[in-house]
Amino acid sequence: MDAVEEVKNRLSIEDVIGEYVQLRRAGRNFKGLSPFADERTPSFVVSPEKQIWHDFSSGKGGNIYSFIMEVEGLDFKGALELLARKAGVDLEQFRGKNTAGGNRGPSKERLYDLLELATKFYQVQFSQNQIALEYIFKKRQFTKETALEWRLGYSPNNGDALIIFAKSKGFSEEEIKQAGLSSQRYNGGIGDMFRGRLMIPLQDQQGRVIGFTARQLDDNPNAPKYINTPQTVLYDKSRHIYGLHLAKETIRKSQFVVITEGNLDVIMSHQAGVRQVIATAGTALTEPHLKALSRFTGDIRLSFDADKAGVAATERAIPIASRVKVSLSMITIPSGKDPDELIKQDADIWRAVISKNQYALDWLIERYQTLLDITSAEGKRKFSDELLPVVKSLADAVERDHYMNTIAGIIGVSRDALEQKMVTTTEQTGPKIQKTVKTTTVVDRGSVELERQQDTFLCLMLVRPTLREFLTIMEPEMFHTVQASALFIFLKENPDFYDKPEQLAKLWSKEQATATTDEERQLTVQVLQDYVKIQSLLYEELYQGLELNELHYEAARLQARLVEQFVKIQKQALVSKFDTSDEEMTRALLGQVKQYDQLLNQLKGNARG
């Protein structure tokens, strides 16, 4: 048995989800209020028998792992590690030994324990150091409750206080090094990495300490103001988001997040009750950062300084946000204050400021308009030099087209001139953007509703074989997810199938053939299995006890909606091609339009019959 199955077998899905959602028994299932949407009537269902969950308000569903991935904003690996700890499963025993005699170095759990010990050590030292106390409570105006919530501490300045303490608790020098808590001395020994500094623990999404930011408390001009834990097996600054463990619930509810430049800005904002605020390492915003945040919201707002570094950071972040498909905007603080200063002045002003966000590229264009003289030829050249590489890097063609027209209008040049310049210059000056492997179809706001309709249609087809006549005129392209298309193909090829799990191997056989690793094959199988279970659960919740004629009417309604929406999308795609088509291509396009009209006529004919 592998680790994934071992963890699932030790945990009950209702107990795990019950830690996040108040569940009540409803027949064979449990129900509760959706954790992903505001609702008054429970629409969140958990099936202990099938070991799955489904949220009718958002259309989300899956197994124990998918729930943790959704609610905690984790990838599959992170969800597995979290659930393994709950289940008391040691993942190391499922991992192969490396080639060096199985010596992998200190385990992650030992390093977590050591960093937790260091955090408590620094907290005790903080309570005894007058300089650190005055800095936090008087100068920064933090409360005692805030200092405890964020676990602020102080590192003594005698050279090896932490190392001595850690060794006395059974930790080795190798473990201290691996945790990023030591530095090499000239004599060959090790000393404390952090000395005489305010200690700000860096915590992962579950609140576990993975490193530290250490702030200087004296006025030594030769020492850096901040020192961070170096890269370790636990801490990666390109992925870590400061404060997310305390901000994620508010981010999900408010549906936006604010990114500041400093950790202390985050702490002050939370103290003021504005808790959808986090920070990255300075202005270094990376793709892993945005992907992690996108699991909670698609509205990312930057509170960066409008200086050269802030502008450069925004330029780097815009193409990343475009690839990740999140909305990136800027918030501007009046009088050039830091968030910390503004909150001390008036927290209500800070609340108002973060609600007045401006789309990042619009902000960038306005910024360069103020910095450059765009009435001169040189100013126009520099303006286009700065902005064209950013525009070219946008993943969405419509957005690129919009900003090409905008820039041309601002500097009073032709669109053709800008396009020629983009072709000849952006290869040298533009940011290097990785090619996207797959483009996705732009869908309207009804896409979530369409997915619900496809799922409810398929649950009828799965559980009631007599309704499968409605599959006849349909095609896999009419369904909006890989799982739905796979189930449709299976049911169409196996019209007599009736909910026998051993037959489901056929459902994933094609996907399995294209997977390159055992893990990919396992995840493909698991996703498809869960999808089929969810369809059974949907039928129980929506249609159990209805008469066949009622189900027949419902199937016809859902079929019509799916076919009509498919035809609408396909026709829109064809219309865009007519502008550039020659006579031969026009005839071909008209032939395709006619086929779609015939499909609609067939649908209407079936309805009349």
Backbone torsions as a table, in degrees:
resi	resn	phi	psi	omega
1	MET	NA	137.4	-179.8
2	ASP	-88.7	175.8	-175.2
3	ALA	-63.4	-38.0	-177.7
4	VAL	-60.3	-47.5	-179.5
5	GLU	-70.5	-37.5	179.5
6	GLU	-60.2	-44.7	179.6
7	VAL	-64.8	-44.7	179.6
8	LYS	-60.7	-38.7	-177.8
9	ASN	-69.8	-26.4	-178.0
10	ARG	-87.5	-16.6	-175.9
11	LEU	-115.3	145.7	172.2
12	SER	-100.1	134.7	-173.7
13	ILE	-62.4	-34.2	-178.7
14	GLU	-69.7	-30.6	178.2
15	ASP	-71.5	-41.8	-179.4
16	VAL	-66.5	-49.9	-178.8
17	ILE	-67.2	-30.2	178.5
18	GLY	-62.4	-17.8	175.4
19	GLU	-74.0	-18.3	-178.3
20	TYR	-112.8	-29.2	-175.2
21	VAL	-128.3	133.0	175.7
22	GLN	-75.5	111.7	-174.6
23	LEU	-104.1	145.5	174.9
24	ARG	-127.9	143.0	-179.2
25	ARG	-65.0	133.6	176.1
26	ALA	-137.9	86.4	-174.8
27	GLY	69.0	-128.5	178.9
28	ARG	-79.6	-12.8	-175.1
29	ASN	-111.8	178.0	172.1
30	PHE	-118.5	149.6	177.7
31	LYS	-130.2	153.4	177.0
32	GLY	-162.9	175.5	177.2
33	LEU	-76.0	140.8	-178.0
34	SER	-61.1	132.0	174.2
35	PRO	-80.3	-4.3	-175.4
36	PHE	-109.3	-2.2	-179.4
37	ALA	-154.4	153.6	175.7
38	ASP	-80.3	121.4	179.4
39	GLU	-151.3	157.1	179.5
40	ARG	-106.2	-26.0	178.6
41	THR	-102.6	124.0	-176.7
42	PRO	-58.7	126.5	177.0
43	SER	-130.6	9.0	-179.5
44	PHE	-98.2	121.2	-172.4
45	VAL	-119.2	135.6	175.8
46	VAL	-121.3	130.1	178.9
47	SER	-111.2	103.2	176.8
48	PRO	-61.9	-34.1	-178.0
49	GLU	-64.2	-43.4	-178.9
50	LYS	-92.8	-10.3	-177.6
51	GLN	58.3	44.3	178.9
52	ILE	-137.0	169.0	175.6
53	TRP	-136.9	156.8	175.1
54	HIS	-148.6	135.8	178.9
55	ASP	-109.0	107.4	-176.1
56	PHE	-68.7	-24.7	-177.6
57	SER	-74.7	-32.8	-178.1
58	SER	-111.0	-12.6	-177.4
59	GLY	80.7	3.8	-179.7
60	LYS	-82.5	155.0	177.8
61	GLY	-176.0	170.9	179.3
62	GLY	155.9	-149.8	-178.1
63	ASN	-106.0	-165.5	-176.1
64	ILE	-63.3	-34.2	-179.4
65	TYR	-71.6	-44.0	-178.5
66	SER	-64.6	-32.8	178.0
67	PHE	-65.1	-47.1	179.9
68	ILE	-64.0	-38.1	177.1
69	MET	-61.0	-40.6	-179.4
70	GLU	-71.1	-50.3	-171.1
71	VAL	-77.4	-29.3	-179.3
72	GLU	-100.1	-7.8	-179.3
73	GLY	68.7	36.0	-176.5
74	LEU	-106.3	159.8	167.4
75	ASP	-83.3	179.6	-175.1
76	PHE	-61.9	-40.9	-179.3
77	LYS	-61.4	-43.9	179.4
78	GLY	-64.7	-39.0	178.1
79	ALA	-65.0	-40.5	178.3
80	LEU	-62.0	-43.4	-179.3
81	GLU	-65.1	-41.8	179.7
82	LEU	-63.3	-47.6	-177.8
83	LEU	-70.1	-31.8	177.4
84	ALA	-62.7	-38.5	177.9
85	ARG	-65.5	-41.0	177.4
86	LYS	-62.2	-37.7	-175.3
87	ALA	-85.8	-8.2	-177.3
88	GLY	71.9	31.4	179.8
89	VAL	-99.9	127.9	177.0
90	ASP	-87.0	107.5	-177.3
91	LEU	-67.0	-23.0	-178.8
92	GLU	-60.4	-33.1	-177.2
93	GLN	-70.4	-14.5	178.8
94	PHE	-97.4	-3.9	-178.2
95	ARG	-101.4	140.2	-178.8
96	GLY	-68.4	151.0	176.7
97	LYS	-72.1	149.1	176.6
98	ASN	-83.1	179.0	-170.3
99	THR	-74.1	-17.4	-176.8
100	ALA	-86.4	57.5	176.1
101	GLY	64.8	22.1	178.8
102	GLY	78.8	10.9	-178.7
103	ASN	-87.7	100.6	-176.6
104	ARG	-95.6	-1.2	-174.2
105	GLY	83.1	-172.7	-178.0
106	PRO	-59.7	142.8	177.6
107	SER	-74.1	157.0	178.9
108	LYS	-60.5	-38.9	-178.3
109	GLU	-62.8	-38.0	176.5
110	ARG	-63.4	-39.8	-179.8
111	LEU	-68.9	-38.5	174.5
112	TYR	-59.9	-44.1	-180.0
113	ASP	-62.2	-40.6	-179.2
114	LEU	-66.5	-43.8	-179.8
115	LEU	-66.9	-33.7	174.5
116	GLU	-65.1	-41.9	177.0
117	LEU	-61.4	-43.7	-179.9
118	ALA	-63.1	-39.4	179.5
119	THR	-60.6	-46.2	179.3
120	LYS	-65.8	-37.1	177.4
121	PHE	-61.7	-46.9	-179.3
122	TYR	-66.1	-34.1	178.3
123	GLN	-64.3	-41.2	177.8
124	VAL	-63.9	-44.3	179.3
125	GLN	-62.6	-37.1	179.1
126	PHE	-61.1	-42.6	-177.6
127	SER	-65.2	-14.9	-176.6
128	GLN	-110.0	0.8	-175.6
129	ASN	-110.8	115.1	-173.7
130	GLN	-66.2	-37.9	-178.7
131	ILE	-63.0	-46.1	179.7
132	ALA	-64.7	-40.9	179.7
133	LEU	-62.8	-43.5	-179.7
134	GLU	-67.2	-38.1	179.9
135	TYR	-62.7	-45.1	-176.1
136	ILE	-75.0	-48.2	-171.3
137	PHE	-87.3	-28.6	-179.3
138	LYS	-99.8	-55.3	-176.3
139	LYS	-71.4	-48.1	-177.8
140	ARG	-86.4	-15.0	176.4
141	GLN	62.2	35.6	173.5
142	PHE	-84.6	152.3	177.7
143	THR	-89.4	167.6	177.0
144	LYS	-62.8	-39.3	180.0
145	GLU	-62.5	-39.2	178.9
146	THR	-66.0	-43.8	179.7
147	ALA	-61.1	-36.7	178.9
148	LEU	-73.2	-41.2	-178.6
149	GLU	-62.1	-39.6	-177.6
150	TRP	-94.8	0.4	172.0
151	ARG	59.8	42.6	-178.8
152	LEU	-66.3	146.3	-176.8
153	GLY	-144.9	-172.0	179.9
154	TYR	-143.8	135.7	178.4
155	SER	-99.8	120.0	-179.0
156	PRO	-62.5	155.7	-170.1
157	ASN	-104.2	32.7	-177.8
158	ASN	-103.2	5.7	169.5
159	GLY	105.3	-43.4	-176.0
160	ASP	-147.9	29.4	-177.1
161	ALA	-61.9	-45.1	-178.3
162	LEU	-67.4	-42.5	-178.4
163	ILE	-60.2	-45.0	178.9
164	ILE	-60.7	-43.4	-179.0
165	PHE	-65.2	-45.1	-178.7
166	ALA	-62.9	-40.7	178.8
167	LYS	-64.7	-35.2	179.5
168	SER	-67.0	-19.5	178.5
169	LYS	-98.5	10.3	172.9
170	GLY	95.5	9.1	178.7
171	PHE	-92.0	142.9	-176.7
172	SER	-90.1	166.1	176.5
173	GLU	-61.0	-37.9	179.8
174	GLU	-62.6	-41.2	178.2
175	GLU	-66.7	-38.2	178.7
176	ILE	-63.9	-41.5	176.9
177	LYS	-64.0	-47.2	-176.8
178	GLN	-63.3	-27.0	178.7
179	ALA	-82.5	-5.6	179.2
180	GLY	76.4	28.5	-175.8
181	LEU	-103.9	0.8	-177.0
182	SER	-131.4	161.2	173.7
183	SER	-131.2	155.8	-177.0
184	GLN	-80.3	134.3	176.2
185	ARG	-93.4	163.6	-179.7
186	TYR	-64.8	-29.4	-178.8
187	ASN	-82.3	4.0	178.0
188	GLY	97.8	-14.6	178.9
189	GLY	-85.7	-172.9	177.7
190	ILE	-119.8	151.2	175.9
191	GLY	-130.2	175.3	178.7
192	ASP	-63.5	135.6	175.7
193	MET	-65.2	-38.5	-174.5
194	PHE	-115.6	128.6	-177.8
195	ARG	-141.3	127.5	175.9
196	GLY	66.2	35.5	-175.4
197	ARG	-131.1	156.4	170.0
198	LEU	-71.5	130.5	-176.4
199	MET	-105.6	122.0	178.8
200	ILE	-113.2	105.5	-179.1
201	PRO	-63.6	139.9	173.9
202	LEU	-100.6	123.5	-174.0
203	GLN	-120.4	146.2	179.4
204	ASP	-80.3	-173.5	-173.9
205	GLN	-65.5	-20.3	177.2
206	GLN	-95.6	2.2	178.2
207	GLY	89.2	6.7	177.8
208	ARG	-80.0	137.6	179.8
209	VAL	-73.0	129.1	178.9
210	ILE	-120.2	-7.0	179.2
211	GLY	175.4	-166.7	-177.3
212	PHE	-144.1	149.6	160.9
213	THR	-108.1	131.3	-175.8
214	ALA	-118.4	121.9	-177.3
215	ARG	-102.4	136.7	177.6
216	GLN	-64.5	139.7	179.1
217	LEU	-111.1	-17.9	176.5
218	ASP	-98.0	-175.4	-175.9
219	ASP	-107.7	32.8	180.0
220	ASN	-68.8	111.2	-176.7
221	PRO	-71.8	-15.1	-177.9
222	ASN	-91.0	-3.2	-178.5
223	ALA	-109.7	144.3	178.1
224	PRO	-67.1	144.8	-179.1
225	LYS	-65.1	-39.6	-179.1
226	TYR	-125.1	142.2	171.1
227	ILE	-127.5	133.4	179.1
228	ASN	-110.4	155.4	169.6
229	THR	-55.4	134.5	176.4
230	PRO	-68.9	172.1	177.4
231	GLN	-59.0	129.0	177.7
232	THR	-134.5	179.9	177.3
233	VAL	-67.3	-19.0	179.6
234	LEU	-101.9	-32.4	-173.3
235	TYR	-112.2	122.5	175.3
236	ASP	-132.1	109.9	-173.3
237	LYS	-65.3	-22.0	178.8
238	SER	-75.1	-10.0	-180.0
239	ARG	-118.7	-24.8	-173.4
240	HIS	-73.7	137.8	176.7
241	ILE	-121.0	115.0	-175.8
242	TYR	-73.2	128.6	175.0
243	GLY	87.6	0.1	-176.3
244	LEU	-64.9	-31.5	-178.9
245	HIS	-63.9	-26.9	178.6
246	LEU	-100.1	-13.7	-175.3
247	ALA	-101.5	-18.0	-166.0
248	LYS	-62.0	-37.1	-179.1
249	GLU	-67.6	-41.0	178.9
250	THR	-68.8	-36.8	176.6
251	ILE	-60.2	-45.9	-179.0
252	ARG	-62.9	-39.7	-177.5
253	LYS	-76.2	-39.8	-178.1
254	SER	-81.8	-18.2	179.0
255	GLN	65.0	27.2	167.4
256	PHE	-156.8	161.7	179.4
257	VAL	-135.4	144.7	177.5
258	VAL	-111.3	130.1	177.8
259	ILE	-108.1	121.3	177.8
260	THR	-104.5	172.8	-178.6
261	GLU	-86.0	-25.1	-172.0
262	GLY	-122.8	146.1	177.9
263	ASN	-63.8	-38.2	-178.6
264	LEU	-69.9	-27.4	172.8
265	ASP	-62.9	-41.3	179.0
266	VAL	-61.0	-47.0	-177.1
267	ILE	-62.1	-43.1	-179.0
268	MET	-65.6	-38.8	179.0
269	SER	-64.4	-43.2	178.1
270	HIS	-63.2	-39.6	179.1
271	GLN	-61.1	-33.3	-179.9
272	ALA	-81.6	-0.3	177.9
273	GLY	92.6	2.3	176.9
274	VAL	-99.7	96.1	-166.0
275	ARG	-105.6	3.0	176.8
276	GLN	-89.5	38.7	-175.1
277	VAL	-120.4	133.7	179.6
278	ILE	-138.5	-179.8	177.2
279	ALA	-144.9	154.3	169.6
280	THR	-111.7	-177.0	-179.1
281	ALA	-73.3	93.8	-176.2
282	GLY	68.4	-131.0	179.0
283	THR	-104.9	13.9	-176.5
284	ALA	-80.2	87.1	-179.4
285	LEU	-94.6	122.4	-174.2
286	THR	-114.4	169.4	177.4
287	GLU	-62.3	-43.1	175.8
288	PRO	-59.0	-35.3	176.5
289	HIS	-60.1	-50.7	-175.7
290	LEU	-68.9	-35.1	177.3
291	LYS	-64.3	-41.1	178.8
292	ALA	-63.9	-42.8	-179.6
293	LEU	-69.9	-31.5	-178.2
294	SER	-64.5	-17.5	176.6
295	ARG	-71.7	-17.1	179.9
296	PHE	-107.7	-34.8	-178.5
297	THR	-161.2	154.6	175.1
298	GLY	-101.3	5.8	-177.1
299	ASP	-109.5	100.2	-176.8
300	ILE	-108.5	123.4	-177.9
301	ARG	-118.9	128.0	-177.0
302	LEU	-99.3	131.7	173.5
303	SER	-112.2	68.2	179.6
304	PHE	-100.2	155.1	174.8
305	ASP	-63.8	149.5	179.1
306	ALA	-87.2	27.2	177.8
307	ASP	-88.2	-173.0	-176.5
308	LYS	-59.8	-41.6	-179.8
309	ALA	-66.3	-38.7	179.4
310	GLY	-67.0	-40.3	177.5
311	VAL	-64.5	-45.0	-179.8
312	ALA	-61.8	-41.0	179.4
313	ALA	-64.1	-38.5	178.2
314	THR	-65.5	-42.1	178.1
315	GLU	-59.8	-40.3	179.9
316	ARG	-69.9	-34.6	-173.3
317	ALA	-78.6	-29.5	-174.9
318	ILE	-59.3	-51.2	179.2
319	PRO	-65.3	-31.6	177.5
320	ILE	-64.9	-45.5	179.1
321	ALA	-62.1	-36.0	179.2
322	SER	-65.1	-40.0	179.0
323	ARG	-69.3	-40.6	-178.0
324	VAL	-75.9	-15.8	179.5
325	LYS	67.5	50.0	170.9
326	VAL	-120.4	158.7	178.0
327	SER	-90.7	118.6	-178.2
328	LEU	-106.2	125.7	179.9
329	SER	-136.2	168.3	-178.3
330	MET	-116.1	147.7	169.5
331	ILE	-118.5	137.3	-175.7
332	THR	-110.7	123.6	-179.7
333	ILE	-90.1	128.8	-179.1
334	PRO	-64.3	148.0	176.4
335	SER	65.6	13.2	175.4
336	GLY	68.0	21.6	-179.2
337	LYS	-75.8	158.4	168.4
338	ASP	-77.2	157.3	175.4
339	PRO	-54.2	-40.2	-179.7
340	ASP	-57.7	-46.5	-179.9
341	GLU	-65.3	-42.5	-178.1
342	LEU	-64.7	-40.7	-179.2
343	ILE	-65.4	-39.8	177.4
344	LYS	-63.0	-35.5	179.3
345	GLN	-70.3	-50.1	-178.7
346	ASP	-167.9	109.8	-178.1
347	ALA	-64.8	-27.9	179.1
348	ASP	-66.0	-33.6	177.1
349	ILE	-65.4	-40.3	177.4
350	TRP	-61.3	-42.9	177.7
351	ARG	-60.8	-40.5	179.8
352	ALA	-68.9	-39.5	-177.1
353	VAL	-63.1	-44.2	-175.3
354	ILE	-72.7	-12.7	177.1
355	SER	-89.3	-10.0	-179.7
356	LYS	-106.9	68.7	-177.6
357	ASN	-91.3	152.7	179.4
358	GLN	-124.4	132.8	-178.9
359	TYR	-51.1	134.9	-167.0
360	ALA	-57.9	-43.8	-177.3
361	LEU	-70.7	-34.1	173.8
362	ASP	-63.3	-41.6	177.6
363	TRP	-61.5	-42.7	-178.3
364	LEU	-65.1	-41.8	178.4
365	ILE	-61.8	-45.7	178.9
366	GLU	-62.8	-36.6	-179.4
367	ARG	-63.2	-46.3	179.9
368	TYR	-70.3	-27.1	174.8
369	GLN	-63.5	-34.1	178.9
370	THR	-81.1	-26.0	-176.8
371	LEU	-85.4	-26.1	-173.0
372	LEU	-118.3	152.8	174.1
373	ASP	-89.6	93.4	-173.7
374	ILE	-83.7	8.6	171.9
375	THR	-86.9	-15.9	-179.8
376	SER	-95.9	157.9	178.2
377	ALA	-62.2	-40.6	-179.9
378	GLU	-65.6	-40.5	179.2
379	GLY	-64.3	-39.1	177.5
380	LYS	-65.1	-40.0	179.1
381	ARG	-63.4	-47.3	-179.0
382	LYS	-65.1	-39.7	179.5
383	PHE	-58.8	-47.9	179.2
384	SER	-71.6	-33.2	176.2
385	ASP	-57.2	-42.7	-175.6
386	GLU	-75.4	-38.3	-169.5
387	LEU	-94.0	-30.9	-177.2
388	LEU	-60.5	-41.9	177.4
389	PRO	-60.3	-35.8	179.4
390	VAL	-68.9	-44.2	-179.8
391	VAL	-63.6	-42.4	-179.2
392	LYS	-61.3	-31.1	-176.4
393	SER	-78.4	-7.6	179.7
394	LEU	-65.8	136.4	-176.4
395	ALA	-78.6	-23.7	-175.2
396	ASP	-95.4	124.4	-176.3
397	ALA	-65.0	-37.7	179.4
398	VAL	-64.4	-42.3	179.5
399	GLU	-65.9	-40.6	177.3
400	ARG	-59.8	-45.7	-178.9
401	ASP	-61.3	-42.3	179.5
402	HIS	-59.2	-47.3	-175.4
403	TYR	-76.5	-25.5	171.8
404	MET	-63.3	-44.3	177.9
405	ASN	-65.1	-39.3	-179.5
406	THR	-62.6	-48.4	-178.5
407	ILE	-64.1	-42.5	178.6
408	ALA	-59.5	-41.5	-179.8
409	GLY	-67.6	-38.6	-176.8
410	ILE	-66.0	-43.3	-175.7
411	ILE	-98.3	1.1	173.6
412	GLY	67.9	43.3	176.3
413	VAL	-123.4	167.9	-179.1
414	SER	-78.2	153.3	175.6
415	ARG	-61.2	-37.4	-179.8
416	ASP	-61.2	-39.4	-179.9
417	ALA	-64.2	-40.8	178.7
418	LEU	-65.4	-42.4	-179.0
419	GLU	-64.6	-38.6	177.7
420	GLN	-64.4	-40.9	178.8
421	LYS	-66.3	-38.8	179.5
422	MET	-60.4	-43.3	-178.4
423	VAL	-64.6	-40.3	-172.5
424	THR	-87.3	-20.2	-173.9
425	THR	-117.5	-30.3	-171.0
426	THR	-71.5	-16.4	175.6
427	GLU	-64.0	-31.6	-179.5
428	GLN	-89.6	-36.4	-171.0
429	THR	-102.4	-18.0	-172.7
430	GLY	-78.0	157.1	176.2
431	PRO	-65.2	144.8	179.3
432	LYS	-80.2	117.2	-177.0
433	ILE	-113.5	130.4	176.5
434	GLN	-66.9	143.1	178.1
435	LYS	-69.4	137.7	175.8
436	THR	-77.1	136.5	-176.7
437	VAL	-71.4	-36.5	-174.3
438	LYS	-145.0	134.8	175.3
439	THR	-94.2	150.5	-178.5
440	THR	-113.0	149.8	179.4
441	THR	-72.8	135.2	177.2
442	VAL	-73.5	126.4	-178.8
443	VAL	-115.8	158.7	-179.4
444	ASP	-82.8	-176.9	-176.7
445	ARG	-68.4	-13.9	179.2
446	GLY	-85.7	10.5	-176.0
447	SER	-63.0	-37.2	179.1
448	VAL	-65.1	-41.8	178.8
449	GLU	-65.2	-36.8	177.9
450	LEU	-63.6	-40.3	178.2
451	GLU	-64.7	-37.4	176.6
452	ARG	-62.9	-42.5	-178.5
453	GLN	-67.0	-39.1	178.8
454	GLN	-65.0	-38.0	-178.5
455	ASP	-69.4	-42.1	-179.9
456	THR	-69.0	-35.0	175.6
457	PHE	-61.6	-46.0	-177.3
458	LEU	-69.9	-30.2	178.5
459	CYS	-66.5	-34.7	175.1
460	LEU	-66.6	-42.0	-179.7
461	MET	-66.3	-34.9	-177.5
462	LEU	-71.4	-46.7	-171.1
463	VAL	-87.5	-29.1	-177.1
464	ARG	-117.4	87.9	-177.4
465	PRO	-55.9	-28.2	-177.8
466	THR	-67.0	-13.4	180.0
467	LEU	-93.2	1.7	-172.2
468	ARG	-72.7	-0.9	172.2
469	GLU	-60.9	-24.5	-179.3
470	PHE	-74.1	-8.0	177.3
471	LEU	-81.9	-14.4	-167.8
472	THR	-57.0	-51.3	-173.9
473	ILE	-89.1	3.4	-174.6
474	MET	-94.9	157.8	-179.0
475	GLU	-129.3	157.4	-179.1
476	PRO	-56.7	-32.0	-177.1
477	GLU	-66.8	-12.8	-179.7
478	MET	-79.8	-6.3	-179.2
479	PHE	-107.1	149.8	-164.2
480	HIS	-103.4	1.9	176.0
481	THR	-136.0	157.7	179.9
482	VAL	-61.7	-41.6	-178.2
483	GLN	-63.5	-42.9	-179.1
484	ALA	-65.0	-42.5	178.4
485	SER	-62.2	-41.4	-179.2
486	ALA	-64.6	-42.1	179.4
487	LEU	-66.9	-39.8	177.5
488	PHE	-59.3	-48.2	-179.3
489	ILE	-59.6	-43.4	-178.7
490	PHE	-62.3	-45.8	-178.0
491	LEU	-67.9	-34.7	179.4
492	LYS	-69.8	-35.5	179.5
493	GLU	-81.7	-18.4	-178.2
494	ASN	-129.1	70.0	-174.0
495	PRO	-63.6	-19.5	-179.1
496	ASP	-96.1	2.2	-179.6
497	PHE	-61.5	137.9	177.5
498	TYR	-140.4	80.9	166.7
499	ASP	51.3	46.6	174.1
500	LYS	-106.7	108.0	-173.4
501	PRO	-55.5	-32.2	-177.2
502	GLU	-67.0	-18.9	179.0
503	GLN	-84.2	-10.0	-173.2
504	LEU	-69.7	-10.2	177.7
505	ALA	-56.6	-33.7	179.7
506	LYS	-63.6	-30.5	-174.9
507	LEU	-62.9	-39.1	-175.5
508	TRP	-105.4	5.7	-173.7
509	SER	-58.7	-41.4	-178.1
510	LYS	-68.7	-42.6	177.6
511	GLU	-63.6	-39.1	-177.1
512	GLN	-63.0	-35.3	-178.0
513	ALA	-66.9	-27.4	-177.6
514	THR	-91.8	-12.1	179.2
515	ALA	-72.4	140.2	-173.6
516	THR	-97.8	-16.9	-178.0
517	THR	-130.3	160.5	177.1
518	ASP	-59.6	-38.4	-178.9
519	GLU	-64.8	-41.0	178.0
520	GLU	-63.4	-41.9	179.5
521	ARG	-64.0	-42.0	-178.9
522	GLN	-63.3	-43.3	-178.9
523	LEU	-67.9	-37.6	177.8
524	THR	-61.3	-47.4	179.6
525	VAL	-60.5	-45.5	-176.6
526	GLN	-62.9	-44.7	-179.2
527	VAL	-61.2	-43.9	-178.9
528	LEU	-69.8	-38.4	175.8
529	GLN	-59.6	-47.8	-179.0
530	ASP	-63.0	-38.1	-179.5
531	TYR	-61.9	-42.9	179.1
532	VAL	-65.0	-40.3	177.3
533	LYS	-62.3	-38.6	180.0
534	ILE	-64.5	-37.6	178.5
535	GLN	-61.9	-39.6	176.7
536	SER	-63.7	-41.0	179.0
537	LEU	-64.9	-41.1	178.0
538	LEU	-59.0	-43.8	-179.4
539	TYR	-61.8	-43.8	179.8
540	GLU	-58.7	-42.6	-175.0
541	GLU	-77.2	-33.0	-172.6
542	LEU	-99.5	-36.3	-165.5
543	TYR	-125.5	-3.6	-178.4
544	GLN	-57.8	126.3	176.5
545	GLY	93.8	-6.7	179.3
546	LEU	-79.1	151.7	178.0
547	GLU	-73.1	156.6	-176.3
548	LEU	-61.4	-37.7	-179.6
549	ASN	-65.1	-33.9	175.7
550	GLU	-67.1	-41.5	178.5
551	LEU	-65.7	-35.8	178.9
552	HIS	-63.3	-44.1	177.8
553	TYR	-62.7	-43.5	-179.4
554	GLU	-64.2	-42.3	179.2
555	ALA	-62.6	-40.9	179.2
556	ALA	-64.0	-41.0	179.5
557	ARG	-63.3	-46.3	-178.3
558	LEU	-68.0	-39.1	177.6
559	GLN	-60.0	-46.4	-179.2
560	ALA	-60.2	-42.3	-179.6
561	ARG	-63.5	-44.1	-178.2
562	LEU	-67.2	-43.2	-179.7
563	VAL	-66.6	-45.3	-178.7
564	GLU	-62.3	-40.9	179.3
565	GLN	-67.9	-38.1	177.9
566	PHE	-61.9	-47.2	179.7
567	VAL	-62.1	-40.9	179.6
568	LYS	-60.3	-47.0	-179.4
569	ILE	-64.1	-43.3	-178.6
570	GLN	-65.2	-41.1	179.1
571	LYS	-64.8	-39.7	177.9
572	GLN	-60.5	-39.8	178.8
573	ALA	-65.8	-37.6	-179.7
574	LEU	-69.4	-40.4	-178.7
575	VAL	-57.2	-39.6	-178.7
576	SER	-65.3	-19.9	-178.4
577	LYS	-88.2	-18.5	-177.2
578	PHE	-63.2	-33.2	-175.8
579	ASP	-61.1	-31.5	-174.9
580	THR	-112.3	9.0	-175.0
581	SER	-87.8	147.5	172.7
582	ASP	-87.2	-174.6	-174.8
583	GLU	-62.4	-42.9	-177.9
584	GLU	-66.2	-43.5	179.8
585	MET	-67.3	-35.3	179.0
586	THR	-61.0	-43.2	178.0
587	ARG	-60.9	-41.2	179.4
588	ALA	-64.6	-40.7	-179.9
589	LEU	-65.9	-41.4	178.5
590	LEU	-63.4	-34.7	176.7
591	GLY	-63.2	-39.5	178.3
592	GLN	-67.4	-40.0	177.8
593	VAL	-59.8	-41.6	179.7
594	LYS	-62.3	-39.4	178.3
595	GLN	-62.1	-40.3	179.3
596	TYR	-68.0	-36.7	176.7
597	ASP	-64.7	-38.6	178.0
598	GLN	-64.5	-36.1	177.5
599	LEU	-62.8	-42.3	178.0
600	LEU	-65.8	-39.4	178.4
601	ASN	-64.2	-38.7	177.7
602	GLN	-63.7	-40.2	178.4
603	LEU	-61.3	-44.2	-179.7
604	LYS	-67.0	-38.6	178.7
605	GLY	-63.1	-40.5	176.9
606	ASN	-63.4	-38.1	-179.2
607	ALA	-65.8	-39.8	179.0
608	ARG	-69.2	-35.4	179.6
609	GLY	-68.0	NA	NA
